Amino acid sequence: MASGRRVTIGQPRPDQPPLAVRFTTPAAERGILLDPELKLGQAYMDGTLVMEEGSVTDLLALLMAQPAACTSTTTVSAKLLFWGRKLLRRIDQFNPRGRSQRNVAHHYDIDGRLYSLFLDADRQYSCAYFEHPGQSLDDAQLAKKRHIAAKLMLEREDLAVLDIGAGWGGLGLYLAQMAKAKVTGVTLSKEQLALARQRAEDGGLADRVAFRLQDYRDIPETFDRIVSVGMFEHVGVDHYGEFFRKVRALLKEDGVMVLHAIGRSDPPGVTNPFIAKYIFPGGYIPALSEVLPHIERAGLVVTDIELLRLHYAETLKAWRERFRARWDEAVRLTDERFCRMWEFYLAGSEMGFRHQGLNVFHIQIARKQEAVPLTRGYIEEEEARLRRVEARQSLPLRLAGE
């Protein structure tokens, strides 16, 4: 404790090394007692909570694996904070065009070199797809793109594909190169847009891929296929109906969409306050029960749902280990406080997927139910075809970390 008093909690276990935490101020102790979801991360960021033995990842793994940690209503103060935040969540997640762009800029328009320290070479900033234990992050991210492409059914060349939330362009470039699709990618990040366009030029794919700085609500064309990876978490609960109505308007009559997004296994809740304040303002992880009614009301058909349960936990573990390995470089780009914030974000997110019911869902959507084959065998067949295409082609794309 800040006073110098030592408190020991629990019994030692031979398979679990002890953890030692030191508080440097009484204010940090009070804050964590009253609002642990926000103040624990803040204290670690500010250096008022110091790990003397073990890491903050070890601490979060221990805390978040406790049965009581799976609910936000274990104490009176926690109940009050939870319901207060739930009452305000529609205000916090109200994301008109201008606010959406500011929220995106908060997270993505930082020094791009930071992302190159821990992401794969293609800079895929979303859940990878681990086909077998021990698969490398780069191979798992390639498998993710292949898995999504298979569900989009791109056997015919020159299909028009829209990528909503195109990031640094990796998925769109893959679809253009491996499936010969005509891709339009939209993003609200100027940093991401510049690199995505440069990568298309460097890869000789500028005639097949067009990246735009554009809100999805302002897209005028229609498309054979739509994909969105890691963007839906930023839409906001008040805008789900608007999102899927726009998807229906954008899809051609026989069109298909694949939505890849983080979800929760428990009932609707609130965004973790640390994540909302420091990492993803305006973001929210929905339950399927919050999403499916809007798809139905938009006149769309759900043709397939797949839950990628622990894939994101393994992805975040890889990111966290890479970030820790290049800590000194990250500090030179930012500062110690920022790096502690980022480490807490990666570690806390990983443990959320391991212990607290977070997962990733793939929802395949169509305007007509006959747009997709009767059985799921086509996914594996298309993945095999794409592997053969990958083997025949070199990948001349500029690495996203360069």
ROMI-698682 format. One record per residue (C-alpha): x, y, z; residue in three letters. Coordinates in Angstrom, 3 decimals. Last residue first. Example, Ala and Ser with C-alpha at 12.3 -4.5 7.8 and 13.67 -1.06 7.14 Angstrom:
! residues 2
<X 13.670; Y -1.060; Z 7.140; aa SER>
<X 12.300; Y -4.500; Z 7.800; aa ALA>
This chain:
! residues 402
<X 7.584; Y -0.181; Z -44.433; aa GLU>
<X 5.193; Y -1.724; Z -41.917; aa GLY>
<X 2.438; Y -2.255; Z -44.461; aa ALA>
<X 4.696; Y -4.405; Z -46.612; aa LEU>
<X 4.492; Y -3.325; Z -50.234; aa ARG>
<X 2.579; Y -5.833; Z -52.285; aa LEU>
<X 4.557; Y -8.030; Z -54.691; aa PRO>
<X 2.928; Y -11.215; Z -53.399; aa LEU>
<X 4.086; Y -13.952; Z -55.776; aa SER>
<X 1.332; Y -15.919; Z -57.364; aa GLN>
<X 0.995; Y -19.613; Z -58.076; aa ARG>
<X 0.887; Y -20.650; Z -54.411; aa ALA>
<X -1.709; Y -17.979; Z -53.637; aa GLU>
<X -3.944; Y -19.280; Z -56.440; aa VAL>
<X -3.670; Y -22.817; Z -55.089; aa ARG>
<X -4.548; Y -21.586; Z -51.597; aa ARG>
<X -7.526; Y -19.737; Z -53.087; aa LEU>
<X -8.879; Y -22.972; Z -54.556; aa ARG>
<X -8.532; Y -24.770; Z -51.227; aa ALA>
<X -10.346; Y -21.922; Z -49.463; aa GLU>
<X -13.105; Y -22.146; Z -52.079; aa GLU>
<X -13.612; Y -25.849; Z -51.405; aa GLU>
<X -13.645; Y -25.295; Z -47.637; aa GLU>
<X -16.281; Y -22.589; Z -47.948; aa ILE>
<X -18.333; Y -24.492; Z -50.549; aa TYR>
<X -18.878; Y -27.303; Z -48.056; aa GLY>
<X -21.205; Y -25.072; Z -46.047; aa ARG>
<X -24.411; Y -26.584; Z -47.458; aa THR>
<X -27.364; Y -25.143; Z -49.389; aa LEU>
<X -25.283; Y -22.767; Z -51.477; aa PRO>
<X -25.718; Y -18.976; Z -50.953; aa VAL>
<X -27.808; Y -16.531; Z -53.027; aa ALA>
<X -30.845; Y -18.781; Z -52.491; aa GLU>
<X -31.697; Y -16.941; Z -49.270; aa GLN>
<X -32.202; Y -13.647; Z -51.108; aa LYS>
<X -31.009; Y -10.219; Z -49.919; aa ARG>
<X -27.950; Y -11.785; Z -48.360; aa ALA>
<X -26.068; Y -11.811; Z -45.063; aa ILE>
<X -23.150; Y -13.819; Z -43.694; aa GLN>
<X -22.532; Y -13.017; Z -40.051; aa ILE>
<X -19.033; Y -13.765; Z -38.816; aa HIS>
<X -18.838; Y -13.279; Z -35.074; aa PHE>
<X -15.846; Y -12.562; Z -32.917; aa VAL>
<X -15.796; Y -13.440; Z -29.225; aa ASN>
<X -16.014; Y -11.824; Z -25.804; aa LEU>
<X -17.356; Y -13.985; Z -22.977; aa GLY>
<X -15.293; Y -12.851; Z -20.031; aa GLN>
<X -12.378; Y -15.243; Z -19.537; aa HIS>
<X -10.224; Y -15.678; Z -22.624; aa ARG>
<X -11.701; Y -12.964; Z -24.815; aa PHE>
<X -11.705; Y -10.377; Z -22.030; aa GLY>
<X -8.245; Y -11.599; Z -21.048; aa MET>
<X -6.883; Y -10.609; Z -24.441; aa GLU>
<X -8.602; Y -7.228; Z -24.255; aa SER>
<X -7.075; Y -6.514; Z -20.857; aa GLY>
<X -3.589; Y -7.419; Z -22.096; aa ALA>
<X -3.837; Y -5.326; Z -25.272; aa LEU>
<X -5.367; Y -2.299; Z -23.528; aa TYR>
<X -2.970; Y -2.524; Z -20.559; aa PHE>
<X 0.002; Y -2.655; Z -22.936; aa GLU>
<X -1.335; Y 0.348; Z -24.840; aa TRP>
<X -1.776; Y 2.417; Z -21.670; aa MET>
<X 1.697; Y 1.418; Z -20.463; aa ARG>
<X 3.065; Y 2.473; Z -23.840; aa CYS>
<X 1.289; Y 5.835; Z -23.675; aa PHE>
<X 2.715; Y 6.498; Z -20.206; aa ARG>
<X 6.239; Y 5.551; Z -21.270; aa GLU>
<X 6.292; Y 7.907; Z -24.256; aa ASP>
<X 5.413; Y 7.956; Z -27.976; aa THR>
<X 7.765; Y 6.991; Z -30.828; aa LEU>
<X 10.816; Y 6.563; Z -28.574; aa ARG>
<X 8.686; Y 4.598; Z -26.110; aa VAL>
<X 7.521; Y 2.277; Z -28.899; aa ALA>
<X 11.112; Y 1.618; Z -29.926; aa GLU>
<X 12.022; Y 0.749; Z -26.334; aa ASP>
<X 9.022; Y -1.576; Z -26.032; aa TRP>
<X 9.872; Y -3.673; Z -29.074; aa ARG>
<X 9.579; Y -7.096; Z -27.412; aa ALA>
<X 6.635; Y -5.858; Z -25.335; aa ARG>
<X 4.749; Y -4.917; Z -28.514; aa PHE>
<X 5.465; Y -8.289; Z -30.114; aa ARG>
<X 4.259; Y -10.129; Z -27.017; aa GLU>
<X 1.092; Y -8.026; Z -26.855; aa ARG>
<X 0.321; Y -8.468; Z -30.555; aa TRP>
<X 0.781; Y -12.257; Z -30.351; aa ALA>
<X -1.409; Y -12.456; Z -27.236; aa LYS>
<X -3.988; Y -10.271; Z -28.961; aa LEU>
<X -4.205; Y -12.694; Z -31.874; aa THR>
<X -4.463; Y -15.688; Z -29.540; aa GLU>
<X -7.323; Y -14.066; Z -27.629; aa ALA>
<X -8.864; Y -13.092; Z -30.971; aa TYR>
<X -9.004; Y -16.714; Z -32.114; aa HIS>
<X -10.561; Y -17.828; Z -28.845; aa LEU>
<X -14.211; Y -17.801; Z -29.935; aa ARG>
<X -14.512; Y -17.330; Z -33.681; aa LEU>
<X -18.302; Y -17.606; Z -33.866; aa LEU>
<X -19.819; Y -18.494; Z -37.243; aa GLU>
<X -23.209; Y -17.336; Z -38.506; aa ILE>
<X -24.656; Y -18.198; Z -41.927; aa ASP>
<X -27.449; Y -17.160; Z -44.308; aa THR>
<X -28.951; Y -14.255; Z -42.362; aa VAL>
<X -31.558; Y -12.750; Z -44.683; aa VAL>
<X -32.072; Y -9.015; Z -45.209; aa LEU>
<X -35.320; Y -7.029; Z -45.140; aa GLY>
<X -33.904; Y -4.238; Z -42.971; aa ALA>
<X -36.108; Y -5.412; Z -40.087; aa ARG>
<X -34.365; Y -8.796; Z -40.074; aa GLU>
<X -30.872; Y -7.308; Z -40.021; aa ILE>
<X -31.962; Y -4.926; Z -37.255; aa HIS>
<X -33.339; Y -7.808; Z -35.189; aa PRO>
<X -30.031; Y -9.714; Z -35.597; aa LEU>
<X -27.771; Y -7.057; Z -34.076; aa VAL>
<X -28.873; Y -6.502; Z -30.480; aa GLU>
<X -29.528; Y -10.193; Z -29.786; aa SER>
<X -26.088; Y -10.950; Z -31.233; aa LEU>
<X -24.618; Y -9.048; Z -28.298; aa ALA>
<X -22.820; Y -5.839; Z -29.132; aa PRO>
<X -19.276; Y -4.561; Z -28.513; aa ILE>
<X -19.385; Y -0.750; Z -28.377; aa TYR>
<X -17.214; Y 2.087; Z -29.663; aa GLY>
<X -17.825; Y 5.836; Z -29.380; aa GLY>
<X -14.322; Y 6.448; Z -28.068; aa PRO>
<X -12.037; Y 3.489; Z -28.847; aa PHE>
<X -8.762; Y 3.583; Z -26.871; aa ILE>
<X -8.554; Y 6.047; Z -23.986; aa TYR>
<X -12.017; Y 6.883; Z -22.713; aa LYS>
<X -14.132; Y 4.065; Z -24.141; aa ALA>
<X -11.466; Y 1.401; Z -23.520; aa ILE>
<X -11.068; Y 2.497; Z -19.886; aa PHE>
<X -14.865; Y 2.702; Z -19.468; aa PRO>
<X -15.481; Y -0.869; Z -20.694; aa ASN>
<X -18.298; Y -0.442; Z -23.169; aa THR>
<X -21.731; Y -1.189; Z -21.790; aa VAL>
<X -24.015; Y -4.194; Z -21.654; aa GLY>
<X -26.299; Y -6.295; Z -23.831; aa PRO>
<X -26.632; Y -9.902; Z -22.612; aa PRO>
<X -23.626; Y -12.268; Z -22.410; aa ASP>
<X -21.817; Y -13.879; Z -25.328; aa SER>
<X -20.330; Y -10.610; Z -26.552; aa ARG>
<X -19.407; Y -9.557; Z -30.064; aa GLY>
<X -16.411; Y -8.414; Z -32.081; aa ILE>
<X -17.105; Y -7.980; Z -35.773; aa ALA>
<X -16.736; Y -9.674; Z -39.167; aa HIS>
<X -19.745; Y -8.957; Z -41.409; aa LEU>
<X -19.824; Y -10.922; Z -44.663; aa VAL>
<X -22.203; Y -9.630; Z -47.339; aa MET>
<X -23.842; Y -11.340; Z -50.317; aa VAL>
<X -25.533; Y -9.944; Z -53.425; aa GLY>
<X -28.170; Y -11.579; Z -55.612; aa ASP>
<X -30.357; Y -8.438; Z -55.759; aa GLU>
<X -27.408; Y -6.055; Z -55.662; aa LYS>
<X -26.308; Y -4.899; Z -52.243; aa LEU>
<X -25.868; Y -1.180; Z -51.480; aa LEU>
<X -29.508; Y -0.535; Z -50.542; aa ALA>
<X -29.535; Y -3.556; Z -48.254; aa ARG>
<X -26.312; Y -2.434; Z -46.615; aa VAL>
<X -27.817; Y 1.027; Z -46.123; aa LYS>
<X -30.778; Y -0.469; Z -44.290; aa ARG>
<X -28.280; Y -2.502; Z -42.293; aa PHE>
<X -26.330; Y 0.529; Z -41.099; aa PHE>
<X -29.376; Y 2.725; Z -40.414; aa GLU>
<X -30.866; Y 0.027; Z -38.194; aa GLY>
<X -27.591; Y -0.356; Z -36.327; aa TYR>
<X -27.174; Y 3.418; Z -35.859; aa HIS>
<X -28.410; Y 3.965; Z -32.303; aa ASP>
<X -26.247; Y 1.084; Z -31.081; aa VAL>
<X -23.021; Y 2.677; Z -32.300; aa GLY>
<X -21.212; Y 2.098; Z -35.615; aa VAL>
<X -17.699; Y 1.726; Z -34.154; aa HIS>
<X -17.889; Y -2.000; Z -33.352; aa GLU>
<X -19.131; Y -2.496; Z -36.922; aa PHE>
<X -15.704; Y -1.596; Z -38.314; aa MET>
<X -13.580; Y -4.626; Z -37.457; aa GLY>
<X -14.034; Y -6.285; Z -40.842; aa VAL>
<X -16.757; Y -5.252; Z -43.290; aa SER>
<X -17.360; Y -7.088; Z -46.527; aa VAL>
<X -19.844; Y -6.355; Z -49.286; aa ILE>
<X -20.415; Y -8.336; Z -52.477; aa ARG>
<X -22.150; Y -7.764; Z -55.810; aa ASP>
<X -22.170; Y -4.030; Z -55.263; aa PHE>
<X -24.425; Y -0.972; Z -55.621; aa THR>
<X -23.210; Y 2.604; Z -55.964; aa GLU>
<X -23.965; Y 5.823; Z -53.988; aa PRO>
<X -21.750; Y 5.548; Z -50.875; aa ILE>
<X -22.600; Y 8.352; Z -48.425; aa ASP>
<X -23.705; Y 6.267; Z -45.436; aa ARG>
<X -20.471; Y 4.263; Z -45.589; aa TYR>
<X -18.565; Y 7.435; Z -44.699; aa ASP>
<X -15.865; Y 8.261; Z -47.222; aa GLN>
<X -12.105; Y 8.717; Z -47.525; aa LEU>
<X -11.795; Y 6.517; Z -50.586; aa ARG>
<X -9.727; Y 3.527; Z -51.743; aa PHE>
<X -10.033; Y 2.228; Z -55.301; aa ALA>
<X -8.797; Y -1.270; Z -56.146; aa VAL>
<X -8.659; Y -2.984; Z -59.548; aa ARG>
<X -6.797; Y -0.409; Z -61.679; aa ASP>
<X -4.627; Y 0.555; Z -58.692; aa ALA>
<X -3.449; Y -3.053; Z -58.412; aa LEU>
<X 0.160; Y -2.747; Z -59.561; aa GLY>
<X 1.378; Y -3.665; Z -56.088; aa GLY>
<X 3.132; Y -0.341; Z -55.505; aa ASP>
<X 0.062; Y 1.608; Z -56.597; aa GLU>
<X -2.292; Y -0.408; Z -54.390; aa ALA>
<X 0.154; Y -0.064; Z -51.485; aa ARG>
<X 0.265; Y 3.697; Z -51.930; aa GLN>
<X -3.523; Y 3.909; Z -51.882; aa ARG>
<X -3.696; Y 1.869; Z -48.681; aa ALA>
<X -0.968; Y 3.983; Z -47.077; aa LEU>
<X -2.736; Y 7.274; Z -47.752; aa ALA>
<X -6.144; Y 5.932; Z -46.719; aa LEU>
<X -4.894; Y 4.546; Z -43.419; aa GLN>
<X -3.440; Y 7.878; Z -42.368; aa GLU>
<X -6.535; Y 9.773; Z -43.516; aa LYS>
<X -8.770; Y 7.518; Z -41.435; aa SER>
<X -12.484; Y 7.508; Z -42.264; aa LEU>
<X -12.233; Y 4.448; Z -44.497; aa THR>
<X -13.800; Y 3.177; Z -47.714; aa VAL>
<X -12.594; Y 0.383; Z -49.977; aa GLY>
<X -13.901; Y -0.213; Z -53.489; aa THR>
<X -12.761; Y -3.510; Z -54.967; aa VAL>
<X -13.059; Y -4.975; Z -58.452; aa LYS>
<X -12.419; Y -8.660; Z -57.803; aa ALA>
<X -9.664; Y -10.697; Z -59.421; aa LYS>
<X -9.946; Y -13.322; Z -56.655; aa ALA>
<X -6.295; Y -13.470; Z -55.573; aa MET>
<X -5.119; Y -9.974; Z -56.451; aa GLN>
<X -8.277; Y -7.930; Z -55.994; aa ALA>
<X -9.475; Y -9.819; Z -52.933; aa LEU>
<X -6.004; Y -9.633; Z -51.371; aa TYR>
<X -5.731; Y -5.910; Z -52.067; aa LEU>
<X -9.103; Y -5.305; Z -50.432; aa GLY>
<X -8.083; Y -7.339; Z -47.390; aa LEU>
<X -4.783; Y -5.525; Z -46.924; aa GLY>
<X -6.009; Y -1.971; Z -47.483; aa GLY>
<X -4.619; Y -0.152; Z -44.465; aa TRP>
<X -8.068; Y -0.114; Z -42.891; aa GLY>
<X -10.858; Y -0.847; Z -45.367; aa ALA>
<X -13.731; Y 0.085; Z -43.060; aa GLY>
<X -16.523; Y -0.934; Z -45.410; aa ILE>
<X -14.963; Y -3.066; Z -48.173; aa ASP>
<X -17.249; Y -2.987; Z -51.223; aa LEU>
<X -16.823; Y -5.678; Z -53.860; aa VAL>
<X -17.809; Y -5.504; Z -57.534; aa ALA>
<X -17.307; Y -8.921; Z -59.133; aa LEU>
<X -14.642; Y -8.703; Z -61.819; aa ASP>
<X -13.820; Y -12.404; Z -61.908; aa GLU>
<X -16.273; Y -15.116; Z -60.987; aa ARG>
<X -15.354; Y -17.497; Z -58.142; aa GLU>
<X -15.718; Y -14.740; Z -55.561; aa LEU>
<X -17.951; Y -16.551; Z -53.085; aa MET>
<X -17.902; Y -14.018; Z -50.219; aa LEU>
<X -17.575; Y -16.871; Z -47.706; aa LYS>
<X -14.354; Y -17.974; Z -49.393; aa ALA>
<X -12.985; Y -14.427; Z -49.275; aa ALA>
<X -13.595; Y -14.323; Z -45.521; aa ILE>
<X -11.675; Y -17.552; Z -44.954; aa HIS>
<X -8.833; Y -16.430; Z -47.259; aa ARG>
<X -8.483; Y -13.114; Z -45.448; aa LYS>
<X -8.441; Y -14.892; Z -42.079; aa LYS>
<X -5.935; Y -17.483; Z -43.372; aa ALA>
<X -3.603; Y -14.642; Z -44.357; aa LEU>
<X -3.933; Y -13.303; Z -40.827; aa GLN>
<X -3.148; Y -16.753; Z -39.430; aa ALA>
<X -0.070; Y -17.053; Z -41.668; aa ASP>
<X 1.260; Y -13.693; Z -40.494; aa ASP>
<X 0.519; Y -14.484; Z -36.842; aa LEU>
<X 2.374; Y -17.787; Z -37.035; aa SER>
<X 0.477; Y -21.058; Z -36.572; aa GLN>
<X 1.383; Y -22.732; Z -33.286; aa GLY>
<X -1.918; Y -24.508; Z -32.879; aa PRO>
<X -3.855; Y -24.997; Z -36.139; aa HIS>
<X -6.103; Y -22.959; Z -38.452; aa GLU>
<X -5.662; Y -19.763; Z -36.461; aa PHE>
<X -7.896; Y -17.099; Z -37.993; aa TYR>
<X -6.682; Y -13.589; Z -37.129; aa ALA>
<X -8.856; Y -11.033; Z -35.353; aa CYS>
<X -8.404; Y -7.452; Z -36.523; aa SER>
<X -5.647; Y -4.935; Z -37.194; aa TYR>
<X -4.186; Y -6.625; Z -40.285; aa GLN>
<X -0.954; Y -4.726; Z -40.925; aa ARG>
<X 0.079; Y -6.831; Z -43.934; aa ASP>
<X 3.453; Y -7.540; Z -42.295; aa ALA>
<X 1.774; Y -8.649; Z -39.074; aa ASP>
<X 1.001; Y -6.162; Z -36.306; aa LEU>
<X 3.260; Y -5.367; Z -33.331; aa PHE>
<X 5.853; Y -2.721; Z -34.216; aa LEU>
<X 4.207; Y -1.767; Z -37.523; aa SER>
<X 1.304; Y -0.318; Z -35.547; aa TYR>
<X 3.578; Y 2.220; Z -33.836; aa LEU>
<X 5.145; Y 3.221; Z -37.152; aa ARG>
<X 1.756; Y 4.570; Z -38.218; aa GLY>
<X 2.114; Y 7.504; Z -35.864; aa ASP>
<X -1.458; Y 8.191; Z -34.756; aa ILE>
<X -4.403; Y 8.584; Z -37.105; aa ASP>
<X -5.956; Y 5.246; Z -36.178; aa TYR>
<X -7.216; Y 5.652; Z -32.623; aa HIS>
<X -8.342; Y 9.257; Z -32.210; aa HIS>
<X -8.825; Y 9.610; Z -35.985; aa ALA>
<X -11.591; Y 7.008; Z -35.903; aa VAL>
<X -13.414; Y 8.868; Z -33.143; aa ASN>
<X -13.057; Y 12.167; Z -34.998; aa ARG>
<X -14.426; Y 10.597; Z -38.201; aa GLN>
<X -17.399; Y 9.103; Z -36.383; aa SER>
<X -18.106; Y 12.447; Z -34.692; aa ARG>
<X -18.348; Y 14.201; Z -38.025; aa GLY>
<X -20.541; Y 11.558; Z -39.650; aa ARG>
<X -23.011; Y 11.038; Z -36.812; aa PRO>
<X -21.945; Y 8.626; Z -34.085; aa ASN>
<X -24.181; Y 8.573; Z -31.019; aa PHE>
<X -22.331; Y 5.933; Z -29.022; aa GLN>
<X -21.713; Y 8.005; Z -25.880; aa ASP>
<X -25.253; Y 9.382; Z -25.981; aa ILE>
<X -26.718; Y 5.916; Z -26.434; aa ARG>
<X -24.472; Y 4.653; Z -23.636; aa ARG>
<X -25.645; Y 7.153; Z -21.061; aa LEU>
<X -28.232; Y 4.957; Z -19.327; aa LEU>
<X -25.850; Y 2.002; Z -19.508; aa LYS>
<X -23.073; Y 4.066; Z -17.962; aa ARG>
<X -25.262; Y 5.016; Z -15.030; aa GLY>
<X -26.452; Y 1.430; Z -14.714; aa TRP>
<X -22.900; Y 0.107; Z -14.534; aa PHE>
<X -21.628; Y 2.866; Z -12.239; aa LEU>
<X -24.457; Y 2.352; Z -9.757; aa LEU>
<X -24.028; Y -1.418; Z -9.774; aa LYS>
<X -20.249; Y -1.146; Z -9.341; aa ALA>
<X -20.725; Y 1.245; Z -6.390; aa SER>
<X -23.134; Y -1.193; Z -4.741; aa VAL>
<X -20.835; Y -4.137; Z -5.312; aa THR>
<X -20.834; Y -7.185; Z -7.633; aa THR>
<X -22.678; Y -5.569; Z -10.528; aa THR>
<X -20.173; Y -5.583; Z -13.402; aa SER>
<X -20.298; Y -9.354; Z -13.759; aa THR>
<X -17.710; Y -11.825; Z -14.995; aa CYS>
<X -15.216; Y -10.624; Z -12.401; aa ALA>
<X -17.127; Y -12.498; Z -9.683; aa ALA>
<X -16.123; Y -15.819; Z -11.269; aa PRO>
<X -12.411; Y -14.905; Z -11.062; aa GLN>
<X -10.633; Y -15.193; Z -14.425; aa ALA>
<X -10.549; Y -11.422; Z -14.809; aa MET>
<X -8.436; Y -10.882; Z -11.702; aa LEU>
<X -5.819; Y -13.565; Z -12.322; aa LEU>
<X -5.409; Y -12.869; Z -16.044; aa ALA>
<X -5.369; Y -9.126; Z -15.319; aa LEU>
<X -2.506; Y -9.513; Z -12.843; aa LEU>
<X -0.506; Y -11.811; Z -15.120; aa ASP>
<X -0.946; Y -9.341; Z -17.985; aa THR>
<X 0.155; Y -6.517; Z -15.672; aa VAL>
<X 3.376; Y -8.439; Z -15.226; aa SER>
<X 4.857; Y -10.494; Z -12.405; aa GLY>
<X 6.588; Y -9.174; Z -9.309; aa GLU>
<X 6.939; Y -5.472; Z -8.425; aa GLU>
<X 4.144; Y -4.356; Z -10.769; aa MET>
<X 3.583; Y -0.656; Z -10.088; aa VAL>
<X 0.212; Y 1.055; Z -9.632; aa LEU>
<X 0.672; Y 4.834; Z -9.404; aa THR>
<X 2.640; Y 4.709; Z -12.653; aa GLY>
<X 0.141; Y 6.867; Z -14.527; aa ASP>
<X -0.784; Y 4.167; Z -17.025; aa MET>
<X -1.054; Y 1.485; Z -14.333; aa TYR>
<X -3.261; Y 3.763; Z -12.227; aa ALA>
<X -5.428; Y 4.615; Z -15.233; aa GLN>
<X -5.899; Y 0.948; Z -16.057; aa GLY>
<X -7.050; Y 0.133; Z -12.538; aa LEU>
<X -9.146; Y 3.306; Z -12.407; aa LYS>
<X -11.618; Y 2.575; Z -15.166; aa LEU>
<X -12.914; Y -0.925; Z -14.476; aa GLU>
<X -11.871; Y -0.646; Z -10.813; aa PRO>
<X -14.286; Y 2.186; Z -9.951; aa ASP>
<X -14.616; Y 2.645; Z -6.166; aa LEU>
<X -11.773; Y 0.465; Z -4.854; aa LEU>
<X -9.564; Y 1.279; Z -7.827; aa ILE>
<X -9.980; Y 5.003; Z -7.207; aa GLY>
<X -9.385; Y 4.725; Z -3.483; aa ARG>
<X -6.108; Y 2.841; Z -3.952; aa GLU>
<X -4.897; Y 5.232; Z -6.655; aa ALA>
<X -5.729; Y 8.219; Z -4.416; aa ALA>
<X -3.689; Y 6.674; Z -1.578; aa PRO>
<X -0.582; Y 7.063; Z -3.763; aa THR>
<X 2.359; Y 4.836; Z -4.792; aa THR>
<X 0.540; Y 1.520; Z -4.901; aa PHE>
<X 2.723; Y -1.595; Z -5.141; aa ARG>
<X 1.644; Y -4.890; Z -6.710; aa VAL>
<X 3.325; Y -8.243; Z -6.102; aa ALA>
<X 2.295; Y -11.352; Z -8.003; aa LEU>
<X 3.326; Y -14.842; Z -6.932; aa PRO>
<X 4.332; Y -17.526; Z -9.428; aa PRO>
<X 1.549; Y -19.940; Z -10.354; aa GLN>
<X 2.157; Y -23.691; Z -10.667; aa ASP>
<X 3.340; Y -24.132; Z -7.062; aa PRO>
<X 0.350; Y -22.215; Z -5.697; aa ARG>
<X 0.564; Y -19.559; Z -2.994; aa PRO>
<X -2.596; Y -18.845; Z -0.974; aa GLN>
<X -4.841; Y -15.825; Z -1.411; aa GLY>
<X -4.341; Y -12.160; Z -0.590; aa ILE>
<X -1.343; Y -10.714; Z 1.250; aa THR>
<X -1.494; Y -7.080; Z 2.388; aa VAL>
<X 1.661; Y -5.080; Z 3.143; aa ARG>
<X 1.574; Y -1.670; Z 4.845; aa ARG>
<X 3.974; Y 0.920; Z 3.400; aa GLY>
<X 1.454; Y 3.743; Z 3.485; aa SER>
<X 1.070; Y 3.641; Z -0.314; aa ALA>
<X 0.000; Y 0.000; Z 0.000; aa MET>
